[in-house]
Amino acid sequence: MNGGVPVREFNYTVIRQQRWDSEILGFIAAIYKEAGKQELYLKQRPEELEKLVEIAKVQSTEASNAIEGIRTTTTRIRQLVAEKTTPKNRCEKEIAGYRDALNIIHENFDAIPITRNYILQLHKILYNQTNNPMAGQTKNVQNYISATYPDGHTETLFTPLAPYETPDALDRICEEYNRVIGNMELEPLIAIRSLNPATIFATRSVFSLRWYASGISKSRLLTSISL
């Protein structure tokens, strides 16, 4: 067990057995209600909805990268997302990579299966513009999730999977997620609910992917696909 979450077990049974309070259930109902409104807007006001989508892409790109310390001006982000300019530096190349991956998700979300190969393809797109040699690959170095305290000492909170375990683990994560969703064993919004900055599914996948780059952008992209 690592922080109460067994990262080497991919079983959603425990989650299914949990009881959810009225606030969580209310959020789920509200999300589905808004989704219904979106379908109505799509038919009646497609132009307005398209504008909202573009605004959301800019906000998502800016927020995801800012959390990781990847920044540029708001004007430059808007230009990069709209593909009206080319990246000037590494930060802007990472922003452009996130844009490319997000565009693919928005345009093909209903045709993208949750599998290791597709996750790694998105990972490659995410880092493609930085010429990162590990883009599209699982990690090859052991990583540790640690905390540094005010007195200066560092403590390992938990140890993710070893590199040799990663490909099989990522397959099993995807298989278990697809099984519970396909069999309607668990409410999809519960299956991808947030525990940390990432989701249950995305957190475990990110820990399997890479260690030197923050997992925020990857987890947000995985969450977008799942939604």
Beta strands, then each sheet from edge to edge (+ up, - down):
strand 1: 145-148
strand 2: 154-158
sheet 1: 1+ 2-
end
